Amino acid sequence: MPKIPSYHLFPTAETASKTLAAEIGELVSSRAAAGQSAVLGLATGSTPIPLYEELVCLHRKGLSFANVTTFNLDEYLGLERKHKESYWHFMHTHLFDHINIPPGNIYIPDGTIADENLQGHCLDFENAIVRAGGIDLQVLGIGRNGHIGFNEPGASPEVRTHVTSLNKVTIADAAESFDGPQNVPARAITMGVGTILDARRVVLLAFGGSKAGIVNRALTPGITSEVPATYLQLHDNVSFFVDTDAGAAIEASSPPE
């Protein structure tokens, strides 16, 4: 049965990020104490940058990431790793270059894969998640059109890691970073909705007034493929961490937790 995710209102993006970083730190350290690994699903874009800053701070205070394996949600097709807008570059710049995670434990879709090898690459990515034991905690952002990862409007809830064409809203939102919409890649590799829903816990971060309307829709009963974030209502352990501006339009009947 669908279930409206819980939501948590924070005064700032920084306080929300600090709270999630503490949760992740506890997961990682408790697993390490038990001799076990922790598997994280990670997102890119401006939204999780404060989270990654907090995780780097925790590492500098003693948190080890030696037992952590990570899987990134997505990557643009056609970008080399060192391209300034590649998600490989983003993740290393903001997190991986500053913590002690083993390089072999980092999984990011490869944007340079030839078309004839893409299906196999997506399957390999799915199989790597299974070998790691599944994702313990998946971090998400949300697009203005309701996408999660690059699962654009119209995506199926069953789809696994796959190649997708980017929605015009997504391209418009990325245009400034690429010096114009004509330079934004038209396609990407993304975890599918089904892959995301397999995570044991999901936390969606949303900050700023531009996300208020779509956050409200995602937290309103009624699942639709036109707003892929509504598929999170099919998961029984999802939390939205939103700042005051992103939560301004929430009309859900239940109060925040």
PEDA-V9890 format. One record per residue. N is the residue number from 0. OMEGA is omega as a letter, one per 20 degrees, with the letter a starting at -180 (none if undefined). NEAR is the number of other C-alpha atoms within 8 Angstrom. Layout:
BEGIN
N_OMEGA_NEAR / N_OMEGA_NEAR
END
This chain:
BEGIN
0_r_3 / 1_a_6 / 2_r_9 / 3_r_8 / 4_r_12 / 5_r_9 / 6_a_10 / 7_a_10 / 8_r_10 / 9_a_11 / 10_a_8 / 11_r_8 / 12_a_11 / 13_r_8 / 14_r_9 / 15_a_13 / 16_r_12 / 17_r_11 / 18_r_8 / 19_r_9 / 20_r_12 / 21_r_8 / 22_r_8 / 23_r_9 / 24_r_11 / 25_r_8 / 26_a_9 / 27_a_14 / 28_r_10 / 29_r_8 / 30_r_12 / 31_r_11 / 32_r_7 / 33_a_6 / 34_a_6 / 35_r_8 / 36_r_10 / 37_a_12 / 38_a_14 / 39_r_13 / 40_a_13 / 41_a_11 / 42_r_12 / 43_a_12 / 44_a_6 / 45_a_5 / 46_a_10 / 47_a_12 / 48_r_10 / 49_r_11 / 50_a_12 / 51_r_11 / 52_r_10 / 53_r_11 / 54_r_11 / 55_r_11 / 56_r_8 / 57_r_10 / 58_a_11 / 59_r_7 / 60_r_6 / 61_a_6 / 62_r_9 / 63_r_11 / 64_a_11 / 65_a_7 / 66_a_12 / 67_r_12 / 68_a_13 / 69_r_11 / 70_r_12 / 71_a_10 / 72_a_14 / 73_r_14 / 74_r_14 / 75_r_12 / 76_r_13 / 77_r_7 / 78_r_10 / 79_a_8 / 80_a_10 / 81_r_7 / 82_a_8 / 83_r_6 / 84_r_9 / 85_r_13 / 86_r_12 / 87_r_10 / 88_a_12 / 89_a_11 / 90_r_10 / 91_r_10 / 92_a_8 / 93_a_11 / 94_a_12 / 95_r_10 / 96_a_7 / 97_r_8 / 98_a_10 / 99_r_8 / 100_r_13 / 101_a_8 / 102_r_5 / 103_r_5 / 104_a_9 / 105_r_10 / 106_r_10 / 107_r_11 / 108_a_13 / 109_a_8 / 110_a_13 / 111_a_8 / 112_r_9 / 113_a_6 / 114_a_5 / 115_a_5 / 116_a_8 / 117_a_10 / 118_r_8 / 119_r_7 / 120_r_10 / 121_r_12 / 122_r_9 / 123_r_8 / 124_r_11 / 125_a_11 / 126_r_8 / 127_r_8 / 128_r_11 / 129_a_8 / 130_r_7 / 131_r_9 / 132_a_7 / 133_a_11 / 134_r_13 / 135_a_11 / 136_r_13 / 137_r_14 / 138_r_12 / 139_q_12 / 140_r_13 / 141_r_14 / 142_r_10 / 143_r_10 / 144_r_10 / 145_a_15 / 146_r_14 / 147_a_13 / 148_r_13 / 149_r_13 / 150_a_13 / 151_r_14 / 152_a_12 / 153_a_8 / 154_r_11 / 155_r_7 / 156_a_9 / 157_a_7 / 158_r_11 / 159_r_10 / 160_a_13 / 161_r_11 / 162_a_9 / 163_r_10 / 164_a_7 / 165_r_12 / 166_a_8 / 167_r_6 / 168_r_8 / 169_r_11 / 170_r_12 / 171_a_9 / 172_a_7 / 173_a_10 / 174_a_13 / 175_a_9 / 176_a_7 / 177_a_10 / 178_r_7 / 179_a_9 / 180_a_11 / 181_a_5 / 182_r_8 / 183_r_10 / 184_a_9 / 185_a_8 / 186_r_10 / 187_r_15 / 188_a_16 / 189_r_15 / 190_r_14 / 191_r_14 / 192_r_16 / 193_r_10 / 194_r_12 / 195_a_10 / 196_r_10 / 197_r_8 / 198_a_12 / 199_r_11 / 200_r_9 / 201_r_13 / 202_r_12 / 203_r_12 / 204_r_13 / 205_a_14 / 206_r_12 / 207_a_10 / 208_r_9 / 209_r_7 / 210_a_13 / 211_a_14 / 212_a_10 / 213_r_11 / 214_r_14 / 215_a_13 / 216_a_8 / 217_a_11 / 218_r_11 / 219_a_9 / 220_r_8 / 221_a_5 / 222_r_8 / 223_r_8 / 224_r_12 / 225_r_9 / 226_a_15 / 227_r_17 / 228_r_10 / 229_r_14 / 230_r_13 / 231_r_10 / 232_r_12 / 233_a_9 / 234_a_10 / 235_r_7 / 236_r_8 / 237_r_12 / 238_r_11 / 239_r_12 / 240_a_13 / 241_r_16 / 242_a_15 / 243_a_12 / 244_a_10 / 245_a_16 / 246_a_13 / 247_a_8 / 248_a_9 / 249_a_10 / 250_a_6 / 251_a_8 / 252_a_4 / 253_r_4 / 254_r_5 / 255_r_7 / 256_none_5
END
